[in-house]
């Protein structure tokens, strides 16, 4: 929400969803309410599945399919994990890997 | 019939009530009669099976418009495609006059392997007031193509409710170009049911709102068929104290594998008192799909303005050029040369540039 008094404000929102199984659901409902012309607002959203080409590339380098998909999901979350202190980022990636072992295959 | 309040343009999935974007309310609705439709092609009456099929197609403005139609009972104007292009496009002209509320229903059908182009021109006579409701339902059989160009350029005393619903079977293509150039309060709903595999819909919307005008939109693409494809492009400009609410929904329903959908919106804000609201939804219940949305909202780029004003163009005219470019973007997708010329003329009249 950009109020009339928020002159010169800028906002950029990005929503990305990765579907990794056929029972999950993703509903993205962003809203923008802009009440001044002196604002620069951008928004983007995307949704998709794990790329078959990326999985094939990793498997051709010796990774198992589950490991390949776990690596891709971990990379998807990289934009968040790279903002964390190293110890937390490592822990986050470990948690993703543990979660993916049960989710894939 | 008695006046009624209607809930229209409902968001397929509700969000916070405090944002006041979940739906629109239209009060005191009581249409009496329909506008006369001038056309260049003969029309026929739909058979009962066709009429029932059309009734079952949902429109983007919601079921309230269907209920109103049942009660008000407006005449149905029916057009059916007869062959492959090139054929003469159907031109339907409606003119709102006096001070009244009217409702028109238009049913369009393209049988298997046919193509049809329809130009829908909704205007008004000088001094007209009231409410014009226009509901268009389209059924596209297998591998058929329907191109619909809708120009709304009523006077400032006229409110407009436009409701479009389309159902596409296997391989069918629906292309819609809409330009909103007039009216006072405008509500526009649109829903395409991409039922068949490899069906597609492409929607191009252009608008320039001025003074106290408001435009409330609800555009929905429902992907049920495999490899179905949708595109919704909305571009426009807001001047003075105008308001715009754009709801755009890509709904990937389970079973619609490898479907692709995209929404893009560009809004040029030309005054500090405008209100721009955007709520793009991506609803996904299927794993193997690709959907995207992008929105760019703001005032004119300072470098572009400098470029134009340094070449002797006043700031006012520079803004008008940039706003017109938004409408020209939709115009570019009108395929028929004859219709393109008619649409171009409507845009130039809007900007006072017609000869």
Interface residues (C-beta under 8 A of the other chain):
Chain A: X4 X15 X17 X19 X20 X21 X22 X24 X25 X26 X27 X28 X29 X30 X31 X32 X33 X34 X35 X36 X37 X38 X39 X40 X41 X42 X43 X44 X45 X46 X47 X48 X49
Chain B: X13 X15 X16 X19 X21 X252 X254 X269 X270 X271 X272 X274 X275 X276 X277 X278 X279 X280 X281 X282 X283 X284 X285 X286 X287 X288 X289 X290 X291 X292 X293 X294 X295 X296 X297 X298 X299
